[in-house]
Amino acid sequence: MDKVNILKKYKKEEERLLVSKLFDKIEATEKQNKIHVTDFLSPIELNLLVEVLNAIKCKNYVIYGGIKNAQRNLIVIFPDKLESIFSENKFDYNSICNCIRITNNSEKNSHKMYLGGLIKLGVKREKIGDIIVFNNGADIIVSKEITKFLMNNLHELTRFKKSYFDVIDINQVTEKEQEYKDLKFIVSSLRLDNIVSELAKTSRNKAVEILKQERVFINYKNEIKGTKMVHCEDIISIRGFGKFIINEISGNTKNGKIIVLVKKFI
């Protein structure tokens, strides 16, 4: 495992730290011959670490987020002796993460309300997986290590005074289809700076600045070149503005411009 050269590829301190932690967990798995698990990762972080795992030809891992198409996932690294447990789907994921179900009748039932409450208690974002909000509450996937703390302290928050809390089996988490908002715009070309300008509802010059600030990702990889061409099904994330998928590029208008249909994640 060529740690030094791989780490040299990553210029940002937070990326090097993320990769270093992965290497530490791989080494601990090999030395101790037992499972090790990362924190919950954003799609961008996950993509980066999977790139590293592929580079070092590591195959003893699974990605798990508790639900289908989870936005935040763990990487579970396991030793050779446990390969069959994972290949045969016999591993109990309740041993590494839990789901806390909050039931209430709040009129302000939102993802922001639940995440804000957890952060207010001092919980780090990386210990929290997906938060699935439904009509009368939410299922919150969390690292097992913080479950007891949350169950003992959530009721102290004013927003949860009239709520009920349960730890449920991770396999009983509420599944919810991703919701989108449909967008449509017309551009002169499919250059990334044009697309960012439309998605962020700003000027072309400002879009270029956003790119230079390294706030734009295509398919979870950072991109700073405004000249890069965008394609159908590309996923574009812009920090501060949201995440989008290019759903359809439907052809040219009479004056030669291009119609783009987009779905914004909500």
C-alpha positions in Angstrom: 0.0 0.0 0.0 1.8 3.1 -1.3 0.4 5.5 1.3 2.9 8.3 0.7 2.4 8.6 -3.1 -1.4 8.3 -2.8 -1.6 11.0 -0.1 0.5 13.3 -2.4 -2.4 13.3 -4.8 -4.6 15.2 -2.4 -3.7 18.8 -1.9 -6.4 19.7 0.6 -5.8 19.0 4.2 -9.3 17.6 4.8 -8.9 15.2 2.0 -5.5 14.0 3.2 -6.9 13.5 6.7 -9.9 11.5 5.3 -7.6 9.2 3.3 -5.2 8.9 6.3 -8.0 7.7 8.5 -9.0 5.2 5.9 -5.5 3.8 5.8 -5.5 3.6 9.6 -8.7 1.5 9.5 -7.4 -0.8 6.8 -4.2 -1.4 8.8 -6.1 -1.9 12.0 -8.3 -4.5 10.2 -5.3 -6.4 9.0 -3.5 -6.3 12.3 -6.4 -7.1 14.6 -8.3 -9.3 12.1 -11.6 -7.6 12.9 -14.0 -5.2 11.3 -13.5 -1.4 11.3 -15.9 1.2 10.1 -15.6 4.8 8.8 -17.8 7.6 9.9 -20.8 8.5 7.8 -19.5 10.0 4.5 -21.0 12.5 2.1 -21.3 11.4 -1.5 -18.2 13.4 -2.4 -16.2 11.9 0.5 -17.4 8.4 -0.4 -16.4 8.8 -4.0 -12.9 10.0 -3.0 -12.4 7.0 -0.7 -13.7 4.4 -3.1 -11.2 5.9 -5.6 -8.4 5.2 -3.1 -9.7 1.6 -2.3 -9.7 0.9 -6.0 -6.2 2.3 -6.4 -4.8 0.0 -3.7 -6.9 -2.9 -5.0 -8.7 -3.4 -1.7 -11.8 -5.6 -2.1 -12.7 -6.4 1.5 -15.2 -3.6 2.1 -18.9 -2.8 1.7 -20.8 0.5 1.5 -23.8 0.8 3.8 -26.2 3.6 4.6 -29.2 1.8 6.1 -31.6 2.5 3.2 -31.6 2.2 -0.6 -29.8 5.1 -2.3 -28.7 6.6 1.0 -27.0 10.0 0.7 -24.7 9.3 3.6 -22.8 6.0 3.9 -20.3 4.1 6.0 -17.5 2.0 4.6 -17.2 -1.3 6.4 -13.7 -2.9 6.1 -13.5 -6.5 7.0 -10.7 -9.2 7.2 -10.5 -12.2 4.9 -11.9 -14.6 7.5 -15.2 -12.7 7.5 -15.6 -12.4 3.7 -18.4 -15.0 3.5 -20.5 -13.2 6.1 -20.7 -10.2 3.9 -21.0 -12.1 0.6 -23.9 -14.1 2.0 -25.5 -11.0 3.6 -25.3 -12.4 7.1 -23.7 -9.4 8.8 -25.9 -7.6 11.4 -25.6 -3.9 10.7 -27.3 -3.1 14.0 -23.9 -3.8 15.5 -22.4 -0.7 13.9 -25.3 1.7 13.4 -28.8 2.3 14.8 -32.0 4.0 13.8 -33.7 6.3 16.2 -37.4 6.9 15.4 -38.8 10.1 16.6 -42.6 10.4 16.7 -44.3 13.7 17.2 -47.1 16.1 15.9 -44.9 19.0 15.1 -46.0 21.4 12.4 -42.4 22.2 11.7 -41.4 18.7 10.7 -38.3 19.1 8.6 -34.9 17.7 7.9 -33.4 21.0 9.2 -35.2 20.7 12.5 -33.9 17.2 13.3 -30.3 17.8 12.1 -30.2 21.2 14.0 -31.3 19.4 17.2 -28.6 16.8 16.9 -25.9 19.4 16.2 -27.2 21.5 19.2 -26.5 18.5 21.4 -22.9 18.5 20.3 -23.1 15.6 17.9 -20.7 15.7 15.0 -22.1 15.6 11.5 -20.1 12.6 10.6 -21.8 10.5 13.3 -25.2 11.1 11.6 -26.4 9.2 8.5 -29.6 9.9 6.5 -32.6 11.6 8.2 -35.8 10.3 6.7 -38.7 12.7 7.5 -42.3 11.6 7.4 -45.7 13.1 8.4 -45.4 12.6 12.2 -41.7 12.3 12.8 -38.4 11.0 11.4 -36.1 8.0 11.3 -32.5 9.1 12.0 -29.6 6.7 11.2 -26.7 7.2 13.6 -23.4 5.6 14.6 -24.1 3.0 17.3 -21.6 4.8 19.6 -23.9 7.8 20.1 -27.2 6.0 20.3 -27.3 5.9 24.1 -26.3 9.5 24.4 -29.1 10.6 22.1 -31.7 8.5 23.8 -30.7 10.1 27.1 -30.6 13.7 25.8 -33.0 14.3 22.9 -35.9 14.9 25.2 -34.0 17.9 26.8 -34.5 19.9 23.6 -37.5 22.1 23.5 -38.4 21.1 20.0 -38.7 17.4 21.1 -40.5 17.9 24.4 -43.6 16.2 23.2 -41.9 13.6 21.1 -41.5 9.8 21.6 -38.2 8.0 20.9 -37.4 4.4 20.0 -34.4 2.5 18.7 -35.7 0.4 15.9 -34.0 -2.4 13.9 -32.0 -0.9 11.0 -34.0 -3.0 8.6 -37.2 -1.3 9.6 -36.1 2.2 8.6 -38.7 4.0 6.6 -37.9 4.0 2.9 -38.8 7.2 1.1 -38.4 8.1 -2.6 -36.1 10.9 -3.4 -38.1 14.1 -4.2 -37.1 16.5 -6.9 -38.1 19.9 -8.3 -38.2 20.2 -12.1 -36.2 23.0 -13.7 -35.9 24.1 -17.3 -33.6 26.6 -18.8 -32.0 27.6 -22.1 -28.2 28.0 -22.6 -25.9 28.9 -25.5 -23.7 25.9 -24.8 -23.3 23.0 -22.3 -20.1 24.5 -20.8 -20.1 24.1 -17.1 -19.9 27.8 -16.3 -23.1 28.3 -18.3 -24.9 25.5 -16.4 -23.6 26.7 -13.0 -24.8 30.2 -13.8 -28.4 28.9 -14.4 -28.4 26.5 -11.5 -27.1 29.1 -9.0 -29.3 31.8 -10.6 -26.3 34.1 -11.0 -24.2 35.8 -13.6 -21.6 34.0 -15.7 -18.8 35.9 -13.9 -20.1 34.9 -10.5 -20.4 31.3 -11.8 -16.7 31.4 -12.7 -15.9 32.6 -9.2 -17.9 29.8 -7.7 -15.9 27.3 -9.8 -12.6 28.9 -8.7 -13.7 28.6 -5.1 -13.9 24.8 -5.6 -17.6 24.6 -4.8 -18.7 22.7 -7.8 -18.6 18.9 -8.3 -19.6 16.8 -11.2 -20.5 13.2 -10.3 -19.0 14.0 -6.9 -15.6 15.0 -8.3 -14.4 18.6 -7.9 -14.3 20.6 -11.1 -12.9 24.2 -11.5 -12.8 24.4 -15.4 -15.7 26.4 -16.7 -15.0 25.0 -20.2 -15.8 21.4 -19.2 -18.8 20.1 -21.1 -21.9 18.8 -19.2 -23.7 15.7 -20.3 -27.1 14.1 -19.7 -27.3 12.2 -16.3 -24.4 14.2 -14.8 -25.0 15.0 -11.2 -23.9 18.5 -10.3 -23.4 19.6 -6.7 -22.8 23.3 -5.9 -22.0 24.1 -2.3 -24.5 26.6 -1.1 -27.0 26.0 -3.9 -27.8 22.3 -3.8 -27.6 19.2 -5.9 -29.0 18.6 -9.4 -29.1 15.9 -12.1 -29.1 16.8 -15.8 -32.3 15.0 -16.8 -32.6 15.8 -20.5 -30.9 17.8 -23.1 -33.8 18.2 -25.5 -32.3 20.0 -28.6 -31.9 23.4 -30.0 -34.2 26.4 -30.2 -34.8 28.3 -33.4 -31.8 30.6 -32.6 -29.5 27.6 -31.9 -29.6 27.6 -28.1 -30.0 24.4 -26.1 -32.9 23.4 -23.8 -31.9 21.7 -20.6 -34.2 19.9 -18.2 -32.9 19.5 -14.7 -34.1 17.8 -11.5 -33.1 19.5 -8.3 -32.8 17.3 -5.2 -35.1 18.5 -2.4 
